[in-house]
Amino acid sequence: MNKNLEIDNVDIKILSELMKDAKTPYTEIADRIFVSGGTVHVRMKKLERMGIVRGSTLDIDFSKLGYDITAFLGIYLEKSSMYEEVSEELMKIPEVLTIHYTTGNYSIFTRITCKDTKHLRDILHYKIQSINGIVRTETMISLEEKINRPLQLT
């Protein structure tokens, strides 16, 4: 690996600060970790080139926008080799927030959000379960999310 692309303690500190609040200005991060603002900027560009930083997102409370149901969906595939094509179809459904290829009982495990139980039923019946290759699904509705945090880097 190129010496300039190695991760060091400064990179870890920058990432740790941004995982607490991605809107923190680089100058403020620089002050906290005792480097220049330019160093933070250059390091972030390096981390993006390396594919470690893939972008930034907003943390939205979907329930305040009328999406009151979060559900986890275990998907059984006809054949595990159908994962890519089924995933491509799942990606077209806006309510599907995550897709995981898993070991264990399910081939795919997803998280979806819906406005209410009717919306959930419609998404399951008319969109997800009609995808070629899906044999059956198991749905678990989340009653509460207690924690959703980034990994603490050391």
N, C-alpha and C positions, 0 to 999 in steps of 0.2 A: 504494500500500500504506500502511496505517495506520502511523504512526511507531512506535507501541508494538509493532508486530509485526515490526519489522526485526531481523535477526540482527546481533549485534555480537561483538567479541572476547571479551567475558565469556561469552556464550552458547557460543561455540566452545570456550573453556577448560572450561566445565562439561561439555559433551558429550564432550570428549576425556578428561576424568577418569572419567566414567561408562562410557565404552567400554573403559577398562582394567579396571574392576571395577564392575559395576552395583550391587553391594551397598554401595559406599562411602557412608557417611552424609553427608548434605548439609553438616553442620557441619565435617566433615573436608575436604570439597571447598572450602568457604568459606575455611578456614584456608590451604589450598594456593594459592588464587588471590586471596587478600586482599580478600574481600568478606564480607558477613554471611550467616549461615545462611538468614535470611529472603529475602535476594536470590536465593540458589540456588533456594529453594523457589518463589518467584514466577516466576523465569526458566523453571524446569522446567514449571510450569503453562502458561506462555505457549507454550513449545515443543510441548507436548501439544495445545493448542488449534489451533496452526498445522498440526498433523499431521506435524511433523518427528519427534517422539518418539511412537512408536506403542505403546509398552509395554515390557516387559522380559521376557527369557527366561532359562531355565537352560541352561547349556552341559553337556550330558549325554554321557558316553561310553557309547553304546548297546551297544558290544561287551561291557561289563561287566554288561549286563542280558540278555545272550544274543542280541543282534542282531549277528551277525558279518559280514554282507554289506552293503556299501554299493555301490549300482549307479547308473549314470547311464543314462537311457533316452531315446533319440531317437525321437520319435513322428512318423510320417507320417500326415497327415490326408487324407481323401477330398477335402475342400475346406477351404481356410483359413477360410472363413466359419463352420466348425463349431467353431472354437476355444473359444468361450464354453460351448457345451453339453458338449463333451468335457472341458473344465476342471472344470465343475461335477461331472461324474461322477468324475473323478480325485480331486477334493477329498473324496469320500466314502470313499476308500481310505486308512486310517490310515498305511500304510507309505509313501505318497507324501509326501515332506517338502517338496519345492519344485516349482513349475511355472513354466516360463519360455516365453513366446511368442517365437520366435526367427526370425532370418533364416537363410539358408543351406539346407542339406539337409533339416533337420527343421523341422516346424511348431511342435512343442513339445519342450522338453528338460526332463526331470525328474530328481530325485534321490530314490531310494527306499532303505529299509533293511529287511533281512529277517534272519531267524534263521539260515538256511542256504540252500544251493542249491535244495533241495526247496521251501522256502517261497518263494524267488524265482520258481521255475518256476510254482508255483501262483498267485502274484500275477499274473504275466505272462499265463498261459494263461486262468485262470478270471475274473480281474477286469479287467485292463487291456486285453488284446487282444479282449475281448468287448464293449467299449464301441463303440456305433454311431458311425461316422465315422473310427475308427482303421483305416488300411489295413495298416500294418505297423509294427514297432518294431525298433530296434537297441539292444542292451544292452552296456554296458561296465562291468565289475566293477572297483571301486577296490581296488588292492592295499595302498595306504597313503595317508593324508592327511598331508602334510608341514606344511601351514600352513592355518589358518583364522582370520583376524584381521579386526578392523574397519579401515576406512579411517582413515588418520591425517589428521585435519583440520588445516589450516594457517591 
